[in-house]
């Protein structure tokens, strides 16, 4: 392989290193300022967008992700990786709704190839923060119920004493 191809492959490999997912978008028709805006929105969520030669990207992905030989990408394709895949998919969905481009064409999630519809479905999943909040709520619920059960006898005693005091003297003692 020529030195420039080796350099490009190493650069792509290094860029993808540590990412559990890659989303592919067709950015045909997207103006330069719109593309910069998309990159900025993705970066706010921790994702990074990169344009690379399709053949070089496919070569690196086959080496690192064990892709089937028939898998390929065509057209003006950019790759998005790093950060939360759900957050990145939501950014893409919102951006496409706003600008009618780019088009999500697929992805790879944990070494599994995703079609366009599967990759788009990521945007409908709850994000990490929402999942953490739900998990925290589930973990706190038993403790809250236990505290409520433990506090009930003292509340019942207080209600009984208050009712008894009202029955005997019409209120609190006066002296």
Secondary structure, DSSP 8 states (H G I E B T S, - for coil): --HHHHHHHHHHHHHHTT-SEEEEEE-TT--HHHHHHHHHHHHHTT-EEEE--HHHHHHHHHHHH---TT----SSEEEEESS-HHHHHHHHHHHHHHHS--EEEEEEETTEEE-HHHHHHGGGS--HHHHHHHHHHHHHHHHHHHHHHHHHHHHHHHHHHHHHHHHHHSSS---
